């Protein structure tokens, strides 16, 4: 029981210093639900809140960049594979493919607007 009280005290001290839940959990092995319960009455200063917001936004930005890079790599792989599979398309076939894609795109727009 004393161990839990010591954990709780350490958790509260870290939060009062402006640590995020993730940072606290890296230092003290405790569940998120316990953190939430123990830290209900602990408030952060505006500077601490700003630091955590910047940290969250930076993480979101990094995640977005990673996802975009991953999508680019996948697209490039698909394009390279398609180039190997598709050979010798005539101008007439290319015209027909373009027309089909154009018509299909228009059909999607109508579905979005609820027009049939």
TORMARGU-192180 format. One record per residue (C-alpha): x, y, z. Coordinates in steps of 0.001 Angstrom, whole numbers, plus 500000, padded with zeros to 6 digits. Layout:
TORMARGU-192180
XYZ;...
end
This chain:
TORMARGU-192180
500000500000500000;502881502370500780;504296501767497326;501094503050495689;501129506167497875;504759506824496924;503876506347493248;500935508717493565;503099511359495242;505762511054492532;503127511243489784;501596514402491270;505032516048491613;505857515280487976;502530516642486759;502984519818488804;506295520263486966;504324520147483689;505051516594482538;502628514948480111;500912511659480915;503253509878478515;506343511405480128;505060510455483578;504318506891482479;507881506583481156;509215507392484632;506567505698486795;504998502432485662;501318503187486245;498166502875484145;496569505819482369;493388505340484365;495325505676487642;496991508830486324;493640510278485390;492226509496488811;495233510776490760;495674513963488732;492082515234488656;492812518165490957;496245519028489560;496200522092487325;498864523274484920;500128526800484387;499553528457481031;503229527974480118;502983524258480934;499799523941478881;501460525708475935;504458523343476136;502188520286476067;500120521700473184;503282522420471164;504540518933471924;501230517385470788;501151519470467593;504758518564466821;503912514879467260;500903515225464982;503062516990462373;505692514231462515;502974511591462186;501492513361459197;504883513630457476;505549509947458123;502159508926456691;502699511151453637;506154509668452996;504759506161453374;501955506915450913;504479508347448423;506597505198448649;503546502967448139;502364505077445177;505813504926443595;505880501128444011;502421500825442445;503424503087439546;506612501123438913;504722497819439025;502047499172436659;504692500447434231;506190496954434089;502790495290433614;501293497714431105;503131498009427835;502344499420424406;499106501357424831;497940503011421639;496715506602421497;493178505375420855;493266503093423929;494685505940426034;491834508182424860;489250505578425866;490903505048429263;490876508800429881;487209509070428916;486275506211431263;488146507805434147;486514511150433440;483026509602433395;483684507599436552;484840510711438407;481673512531437382;479577509624438668;481234509907442095;480445513613442262;476774512923441604;476704510308444383;478201512829446832;475527515387445984;472723512820446132;471925513111442429;471203509932440512;
end
